[in-house]
């Protein structure tokens, strides 16, 4: 048995040792005055919290039954930003900083981690966290390719961890209502699900090489992590311009937006345990896929690109679900429209912007306590992300492809199957 002292064991033994001793105990320690006793709090750490990570952290700060205690980031400025933010929130100086995620993962008092690194680290860091016994809230896209989708889900199941992908729209009321109408038959038999996407394009050219900084300021090797090494440029990390650059990002933009919207289509089509079987890229702006039951997945430009026939004013990341008795459409601006206004007669219980993570964080925390599956668990990620990658491979190859969601291989297509795999850069292997 391990001789390490866990947080909960420490609290238990401390309680026994102090019985009968007079003490002045703050009300917050007992869970009074609206606070939560320490023994009932979920202790959390962060890995790579940049601009989006700070927004997610704000969502967790809304919930008094979690306590954020540590941040790991290879960028000194970013870990110091999180420390100042956390210490200001709790009115103390307790947040600990590390330049390596091992500092967070090796702590027995930390129950769960928030991972908001660049995409190249999402699966690898999640696997490290699962092996360390941590539950995981990970930003999306959660994987770089089909192989990582499999590795992530398999590892989470093996180690029996709670995993929540940061697809927070599954916890936003207007999107939840749209999905509910589709899944409960209010639109009749579902025929089509539509996802807003970005226009697909080839990788961007690398940024000009610059001298590498002192590793204590930016540890470039750790920042790149499992991705192929490329010359340093501060815009990649300081200004988060890593997206769409070969090696630092993957799959030609589709998973970037598809992990927001194709994910919701998967949910609405009751397809969290499968994928479409046929994919065809009609153009850089339009892709079609078909599920085994005949439902059609249409991936078309988001309204943020100023084109398409999405309803005006619904906002970014639109989705549309079409049945033989009607349709519903929702977007980020707290809005929802339907062919039959009576479907929307019940006012939304809460209206929040589509990027707000507060309800999604609540779902994760509840599941950490109950050990139930979160609304966007690793299996939902496995199949939803694989659908994104299969569609992107069809676009890259310029032809229709057939994918078997049971074997998770392309059918009679060696060229497509070679694009499923991934090799991590040492020493950041699994």
N, C-alpha and C positions, 0 to 999 in steps of 0.2 A: 504494500500500500504506500501511496505517496506520503511523505512527511511534510509536504508543503501545507501551510495554513491558508485555508480559503477564507474569503470574507465572511461567509455565513457561519463557518465553524468558529472564527474569531469572535463574532458577535455572541454566539452561544456560550463559549467558554468564558468570555468577559462577563456575561450576565451572571453566570454561576459564581464566579470569583468575587463579585461585588455584592452578592446578597447579604443583607444585614449591615451594609456600610452606608452611612448617611451621605447623601449626594444631592447637589442641586442640578437637575436635569432639564435642559431647555425643552420647551413645549414642542419645538420642531422635531426633537428626537423621539418623542412619543407619538408623533403623528397628529398633534392637536393644531388648532388655529388654521385648519385647512391644509396643513402640510402632510407629508407622508413619512412614516418612520423609516430610518435607514435600512432596517432589515427587510422592508417591503419594496425598496427601490431597486430598479435595474441599473447597474453600474455600466457605463458605456465609455468607449474610447473611439477616436476617429483616426482614419487613415486617408491622407491626401485630401484635405478639405479646402478646395478653392472657392470661387464665387458661388457655384451651385451647392457645394458642400456647406457653405455658411447658411444658405437658405434652408437646407435640410436641417441643420443644427438648430435654427430658429424654431422649426417645427417640433423638434424634440424638447426644446426649452419650454414649450407650452404645457408639457405634461410633468406634473410634480412627482410622479412615481419613477422617474429616471434621473440619474445623476451622471453628468459628463465629467470625466476626470483626467483625460489624457489625449494628446494629439501627436501623431507621427507624420512627418512630412520631410522630404529631402530638401525642401526650400525653407531656409531659416525665416524669411519674412512671413511666409504663410503660416508656419506653426506659431510664430509669435502673434500674428493676428488672431488666431483661434484662442490662444492663451488669454490675450487681453479681453476678447469677447466673452469667454467663459468666466473668467475671474470677475468681470464686471457684472455678469448675470447673477452669479452666486454671492457676490460681495465678499470674496476672499482672494487668496493668492495660491490656490491649491492645484490648478491645472498643470500637469506635468507635460513637458515637451520631449520628443524623441526625433532623431533624424532617420530612424529605421523602424519599420512596423513591428519588428521583433520586440521592441521595448513595450509596445502595447499588448502584443499577443502572449507574451510570457507572464503577464500579470494575472495572478489567480483571482484578484478581486474584481476583474472586469468580466462582465457577463456577455456583453454584445458589442459589436463594432459597427460604425457607419463608414462605408467605403465610397469615396467620391473622387478617386484618382481619375486620370485619363483612361480611356477604354482598354488600352494595352495591359493594364494592371488588374482589371476588374475580376476576371476569372481566377487568375493566379493568386491574388491577394485573398479572395474568398475561400479558395482551397486551403491556403495557409491558415486562415482564421478558423475554418471548420475543423481542421486537424488539431488546432489549439483549444478546441472545445467552446468556441465563441458562436453565438447566434449573430446573424449578419443582415444588415440593411445595406444593399449595394445599388449604386446608381446605374443607369442604363446608358447605352447597350451593355449588357452584362457579359458579353462574350465577343470574341473577334472573328469567330467562324463556327462551322458546324461541330468540329471536334471539341471546341471549348464548351459549347452548349451541353454536349454529352458529359464531359469531364466535370463540369460544375454540378449538374443534377446528380450524377452518380456519387460524387463526394458528399454532397449535402445529405443524401439518403443514407450513405454508409455511416456517417458520423452522427446521424439523427439530430441535425441542427435545424433551427428555424431560420428560413431565408426569405427575405422580402426584397424583390426588385423595386427600384425606385420609380416604378410606373404609377405615379400617384393619381393619375386620372381614374384608376379603378376605385379610388376612394373619394372622388369629387362628385357631388350630388347630381349634376345635370348629365354627366356621362353614365353614372350608375343607373339613372332613370331610363336613358336611351337603351342601354343593354337589357335592363329589366323588361322593357316593352317587347324587345325582340325575343328574349328567351321564354317569356310567358305566353307567347302566341298572340299578343295584342295586335301584331301587324300581319297576322296570318302566317302561312308558311314562308320562312325566310328564303329569299331567292338570291339576293346580292348583299354584300357588305363592302363599303367603300372606305378607303383609308387615304388621308392626305399625306403626300410625300414631298420630298425635295427633288428637284431635277437631278438626274444622275449624271456624273461626269467622271473623267479619269482622274488619277491621282495628281495632286499639285506637285510642281517642281520643288526640290528641297530649298530651304532658306539658306542664304550665304553663311558659310562657316565663320564662327567667331572664337576667340580664345576661351577655353573653358574656365569657369570661375573657381575660386577656392571651394573645395568640397564641403567646407563648413557653412558656406553660404548657399550654394546649390550643388548637391551631389548629383552630377549629370548621369553617372553610371546607374545609380539607384533610381533616378527619375525615369530613364529609358526602360529599365527593368527587363522584362522578358522579350521586348521588341528588338528587332535588329538595330545595332548601334549605328547612329548617324552623327555627323559633326554638330557640335553645339551651336545653337542660336537662341538668345534669351527670349525671343518672341514665342518660341514653342512653349516654354514653361511660365515665364513671367506674365505674358499676355494671352496665354492659352490659345495660341494659334497652331496647335498640333493637329487639329481636325483636317482630314482629307489628305494628309501627307503620307506617302507610302512608308510602311513600317510603323508609324506612330498611330495610324488609324486603319480601318479595314472596311471592305465590302462596298466601296464606291457610294457612300452616303446613305444607302437605303436603310440599313439598321439604325442610323442616327435618328431618322424620323419614324421609321417603321416600328421601332421599339416603343414609340408613343401611341401610334394609331393602328398599325397592323395588330398589335397586342389587343386593343379593344375590339377589333373585328374578330379575332380568334375567340375572345370571350363571348361576344354576341352570337357567334355561330356555334357555340357550345363545342369548341374545338381545342380546348386547352390540353388535350391529350393526343393531338394529331396535327397534321399539316395538310395544306392542299397537295394534290398529287401531280398536277400539271401547271407549268409556269411558262409564260411567254411575254417578252418585252416588246410591246408594240412600238415604243419610241423611248427617248430619254425621259419622257414625262408621263408615260402611261404603260402600266404592266397589268396583265391579267393572270389570275390563277383560279383553279377549280378544285374543290374538295371532292372526295369520293362520293358524297351524297348529292352532288350536283350544285351546291351553293357556289356562287362565283365571288371571288375576291378581286375587287378593282382597286388598283393603286394609282392615284392620279394627283396632280400637283396640288399642294396646299394653297389655300387662299392667300397666304403670305407672299406667294409669287405673283399675285395680281392676275391670275388666269383661272380658268376652270369655272364650273357652274355651281360652286358652293353657295349657300345662302349668305347674303351680305350681312356682315356684322356679328357673325357667330364666333369669329376669332380664329387663332391658329389651331393647328392639330385637329381639323374637323374630321368627323366620321359620319357615315350615313348608312342606315340599315333599311333594306327594302324587302317587304313581304308582298304576298299576293293580295293583301288587303290594306296596304298603306306603307308609309315610311316615317322615319324619324331621323333628325340630324342634330348634332351637337358640336360645340366648339369651346374654346378656352374662355370666352368672355361671359361665363356664367349663364349661357343661353341654351335653349333647346327649342326646336320647331318640329311639328309633326303634320302629316297630311290631314289628320283629324284632330282639331284643337281639343276635343273632349278627352283625348288621351293624356292631356297635360293639365287637367282640371285641378289636380291636387298640387298645391304650391310646394316648391322645393323646401325641404326642412332647413336647408342652409345653402347659401350661395357663396362660393369661393372661386377665385381664379384657378384655371386649370393647372397651373404650376405649383399651387400651394400644397406642401407635403404634410400639413398638420394632421389630417384625418388618417393619412396613410401611415404616419408614424404611430398613431394610436392603435391601428390595427396590428402593427408589428409588435408593439409592447404588450398588447393583450395576448398575442400568440406566444410570446416568450414565456408568459406566465402559465398559459393553459397547455402549451405544446401542440396546439392545433396548427393547421396550415394557414398561412397568411393569404390574402386575396390574390397576390401575385407571387406564388412560390416558385421554387426552382424548376418544377415540372412544367408550369405554365411558361416560364422563360425558355426552357428547352425547346418546346415546339413552336412558340411564337417567334423566337429568334431564328430558328431553323427556317421558318417560312420566309423571313427577311433575306437570309443568306441564299436560299434556293432561288428566289426571285432575282437577286443581284447577280447570281451566276448565270442565269438565263440572259440577262442584259449583257453581261460581259462577253458571253459566247456568241451573242447575236442570233440565238435560235431557241426554239421550244425545248424544255427539258422535262423529264418525268422523274418524280421523286417518290420513293417508297417510305412512308412514315413509320413502318414497322421495322424494316432493316436499317432505315436511316441512310440509305444509299440512293444515288441516282441510278435509274434502270438502264442497263446496257450502255453506259456512258462513262468511259474511263477518264476522259478529259474533264468532265464535270466533277467526278469523284476525287480527282487530284486536288481540286480546289476546296475540298472539305477540311483539309488537314492543316496542322500548325506545328512549328518547331520553335520552342522557347530558347532564348539566348542564355547560356550558362553565366552565372550560377543560379539564375532565376527559373529553375526547372521545378517540376513537380514529381 
